[in-house]
Amino acid sequence: MSLPLLYRLSAVVTLLLLPTIAEAKLARCFTTSDGYYDCDFRSTDKDGSFEISANKKPRYIMVMEEPGTASAFVNVGTGRNVALPGKFKRNKQDLACWFNTESQTRICAW
């Protein structure tokens, strides 16, 4: 087997073994501001961080700070991610939902 072919095979195997973190999945979302809607859910880190987006809706980004606690950001189409106030806690009854007691904001993705 030639060396260039070996490198190409190695690269292909590496790509196949990488986690598909960036792959969006269809989901059902809820936000306090927008209600229920169909959305794309995309995992952004192995720690559970994610983002949700949909046509004509803001993009919400959840960044895990520690297990069960996240910071949230919103992008309303300006290209800027704006921090939402306070920390979001994972809902223990519905693990797809995150709640902020300061702003009474809920973000969910099923």
Contacts in CASP RR format, 6 or more apart in sequence:
PFRMAT RR
TARGET T0000
AUTHOR 0000-0000-0000
METHOD contacts of the structure
MODEL  1
MSLPLLYRLSAVVTLLLLPTIAEAKLARCFTTSDGYYDCDFRSTDKDGSF
EISANKKPRYIMVMEEPGTASAFVNVGTGRNVALPGKFKRNKQDLACWFN
TESQTRICAW
19 46 0 8 1.000
21 42 0 8 1.000
21 43 0 8 1.000
21 44 0 8 1.000
21 45 0 8 1.000
21 46 0 8 1.000
22 42 0 8 1.000
22 44 0 8 1.000
23 42 0 8 1.000
23 43 0 8 1.000
24 40 0 8 1.000
24 41 0 8 1.000
24 42 0 8 1.000
24 53 0 8 1.000
25 40 0 8 1.000
25 41 0 8 1.000
25 42 0 8 1.000
26 38 0 8 1.000
26 39 0 8 1.000
26 40 0 8 1.000
26 41 0 8 1.000
27 38 0 8 1.000
27 39 0 8 1.000
27 40 0 8 1.000
27 41 0 8 1.000
27 52 0 8 1.000
27 109 0 8 1.000
27 110 0 8 1.000
28 36 0 8 1.000
28 37 0 8 1.000
28 38 0 8 1.000
28 39 0 8 1.000
28 109 0 8 1.000
28 110 0 8 1.000
29 36 0 8 1.000
29 37 0 8 1.000
29 38 0 8 1.000
29 39 0 8 1.000
29 41 0 8 1.000
29 52 0 8 1.000
29 54 0 8 1.000
29 107 0 8 1.000
29 108 0 8 1.000
29 109 0 8 1.000
29 110 0 8 1.000
30 36 0 8 1.000
30 37 0 8 1.000
30 97 0 8 1.000
30 106 0 8 1.000
30 107 0 8 1.000
30 108 0 8 1.000
31 57 0 8 1.000
31 58 0 8 1.000
31 60 0 8 1.000
31 105 0 8 1.000
31 106 0 8 1.000
31 107 0 8 1.000
31 108 0 8 1.000
32 104 0 8 1.000
32 105 0 8 1.000
32 106 0 8 1.000
32 107 0 8 1.000
33 58 0 8 1.000
33 105 0 8 1.000
34 57 0 8 1.000
34 58 0 8 1.000
37 54 0 8 1.000
37 57 0 8 1.000
38 54 0 8 1.000
39 52 0 8 1.000
39 53 0 8 1.000
39 54 0 8 1.000
39 57 0 8 1.000
39 109 0 8 1.000
40 52 0 8 1.000
40 53 0 8 1.000
40 54 0 8 1.000
41 50 0 8 1.000
41 51 0 8 1.000
41 52 0 8 1.000
41 109 0 8 1.000
42 50 0 8 1.000
42 51 0 8 1.000
42 52 0 8 1.000
42 53 0 8 1.000
43 49 0 8 1.000
43 50 0 8 1.000
44 50 0 8 1.000
44 51 0 8 1.000
44 61 0 8 1.000
44 63 0 8 1.000
45 63 0 8 1.000
45 64 0 8 1.000
47 64 0 8 1.000
48 62 0 8 1.000
48 64 0 8 1.000
49 61 0 8 1.000
49 62 0 8 1.000
49 63 0 8 1.000
49 64 0 8 1.000
49 70 0 8 1.000
50 61 0 8 1.000
50 62 0 8 1.000
50 109 0 8 1.000
51 59 0 8 1.000
51 60 0 8 1.000
51 61 0 8 1.000
51 62 0 8 1.000
52 59 0 8 1.000
52 60 0 8 1.000
52 107 0 8 1.000
52 109 0 8 1.000
53 59 0 8 1.000
53 60 0 8 1.000
58 74 0 8 1.000
58 75 0 8 1.000
58 76 0 8 1.000
58 77 0 8 1.000
59 74 0 8 1.000
59 75 0 8 1.000
59 77 0 8 1.000
59 81 0 8 1.000
60 72 0 8 1.000
60 73 0 8 1.000
60 74 0 8 1.000
60 107 0 8 1.000
61 72 0 8 1.000
61 73 0 8 1.000
61 74 0 8 1.000
61 75 0 8 1.000
61 81 0 8 1.000
62 70 0 8 1.000
62 71 0 8 1.000
62 72 0 8 1.000
62 88 0 8 1.000
62 98 0 8 1.000
62 107 0 8 1.000
63 70 0 8 1.000
63 71 0 8 1.000
63 72 0 8 1.000
63 73 0 8 1.000
64 70 0 8 1.000
65 71 0 8 1.000
65 87 0 8 1.000
68 89 0 8 1.000
68 90 0 8 1.000
69 87 0 8 1.000
69 88 0 8 1.000
69 89 0 8 1.000
69 90 0 8 1.000
70 87 0 8 1.000
70 88 0 8 1.000
70 90 0 8 1.000
70 98 0 8 1.000
71 83 0 8 1.000
71 84 0 8 1.000
71 86 0 8 1.000
71 87 0 8 1.000
71 88 0 8 1.000
72 83 0 8 1.000
72 84 0 8 1.000
72 88 0 8 1.000
72 98 0 8 1.000
72 100 0 8 1.000
72 105 0 8 1.000
72 107 0 8 1.000
73 81 0 8 1.000
73 82 0 8 1.000
73 83 0 8 1.000
73 84 0 8 1.000
74 81 0 8 1.000
74 82 0 8 1.000
74 84 0 8 1.000
75 81 0 8 1.000
75 82 0 8 1.000
76 82 0 8 1.000
84 100 0 8 1.000
84 103 0 8 1.000
84 105 0 8 1.000
85 100 0 8 1.000
85 102 0 8 1.000
85 103 0 8 1.000
86 100 0 8 1.000
86 102 0 8 1.000
86 103 0 8 1.000
87 100 0 8 1.000
88 98 0 8 1.000
88 99 0 8 1.000
88 100 0 8 1.000
88 105 0 8 1.000
88 107 0 8 1.000
89 98 0 8 1.000
89 99 0 8 1.000
89 100 0 8 1.000
89 101 0 8 1.000
90 97 0 8 1.000
90 98 0 8 1.000
91 97 0 8 1.000
91 98 0 8 1.000
91 99 0 8 1.000
91 106 0 8 1.000
94 108 0 8 1.000
96 108 0 8 1.000
96 109 0 8 1.000
96 110 0 8 1.000
97 106 0 8 1.000
97 107 0 8 1.000
97 108 0 8 1.000
98 106 0 8 1.000
98 107 0 8 1.000
98 108 0 8 1.000
99 105 0 8 1.000
99 106 0 8 1.000
100 106 0 8 1.000
END
